[in-house]
């Protein structure tokens, strides 16, 4: 027997104003963005590591800039379906993502150090840390985009 959540549950209250189709598209695009974002981070890390110390920090910043633009276009065209306002909405996306990029960039060396200290994954630590930090912003960025970046998007 399956159990359903009561209508007054915390989750139901938090998600009541989110159109299900829009959030489903957001999650689908988020999966694609996550794969693309992590792949660009891993590629930049692999390319830069032989040339500069702590290359994973620079890789994170470079990948972040590229990934913001890719995510912006996917959200604009597929999730929130807004018209015009490209520059204004892109700048708002930069604002929404900048907090996550800043926090992620500050936490990345801490995670890498912790992984290296607690495990035997010395050379893999930047990749593991990058993957762990990649997944932390899904719900926060959805609300940021819904209520700020693409504030004009109607219900789905």
N, C-alpha and C positions, 0 to 999 in steps of 0.2 A: 504494500500500500504506500502510495506516495503522499508526502505531507506538503501542504502548501503553506506559504507564509501568510500570517494574518494580515488583513488589509491595513491595519494600523501599525505594522512593523516599521522599524527604523529604515530598513532598506526601501520599503514601499514609499515611505514619505520622502526619502532623498531622491528617488528616481521618478516620482509621479509626474514631474513637469518635463521629462525627457521623452521626445517622440521615439518609440521603439525602433522604427525603420532607420531613423537618423543615427541613433546610437549603434545599431548593428553595422551600418555603413562605416561609422567611425572606427569600430573595432576592426573591421576588415581592412580599412586603409591603415589603421594603426599597426596591424601585423605586417603589411607590406613596408610601411615606413620603418618599423623596427628592424626588419631584415635588411633593408637598404642602408639604414643608419649604422647598424652594427657592421655590415660588410664594408662600408666606407671607412669606419673607424679602424677595423682590422687591417684593411689594405694600407691606409696611411701609416699605421703603426709598423707594419712589416716593411714598408718602403723607407721610412725615416729612421728606424732603429739602428741600422748600420752607420748612420751619418751623424746623429745627434743624441746626447744623453737625455734620458727621460722623454723619449720621442712620443710616448703614449699621450702625454699632456698636449703636445702640439697637434698630434693626430686627432685628439678629441675636439680641439677648437676648430681645425680645418673641416673635419667631418660635420661638426655642428652647423657651420655656415651653409654648407652644401645641402644638408638634410633639412634645414628650415625651409629652403626654397622648394625642395621636392614635396615636403609635407604640406606646405601652403597651397601649392597647386592642386594636390590631391583633395585636400579638405575643401577648397573653394569650388572645384568643379564637381566633385562626387558626393561630398557629405553635406555641406551647408548650402551649396548651389546658389551662391550670391552672384550678382551681376555687377560689372564695373568695379570701381574702387580698388584696383589692383595694388597700387602703391600704398594706400592707407591701410588696407587689410594686411599686406605683407609686413609693413612696419609694426602693426599690432601683433602679428605672429612672432616677429622678432622679440617684442616685449615679453610675450607669454613664454617663449622658449628660453629667453636669456636667463631668467631665474634658474631654470633647470640646468642650463649649460654651466652657469656660474657655480651652482652647488655641486654639480657632477664633477666639474674640473677641480674643485677644492677637495672633494671626497675621493677622487680617483687615486691620488698618491697614498692616501690613508688605506684604502682598500687594497691597493697593490702591496703595500708594506705588510698589512695584516695577512694577506694570502701567502706571501713569501715567508712570513714568520711562522704561521700556523700550519702550513702544508709543505709539500715537496715540489710544488708547481712553480718553481722560480721563473723560468722563461715564459710560462703560460699565464703568470699572474696578471699582467696588463689586460689580457684577453678575457680572463675570468671576471676581473673587476669591471671591465667595460660592459660585459653582458649583464652583470648584477645591477649596475647602475642604469642600464638602458630601460629596464622595466619599471622604474619607480614613478614615472610621470604620467601614466595613461589617464587616470580619472582627473587629476589636477589639470592637465592640459586640455581635456575635453571641456571642462567648465570654463577654463580661460578662453578657449576658442569660441565656445557657444555664446558666452556673455560679453566678450570683449573683441576678439579678432573679427568675428563674423556676426556681430551683434544684430545686424539687419536680417539675418536668416530667419525665415518664418518657420512655423511648426511643420513637421513632415506629415 
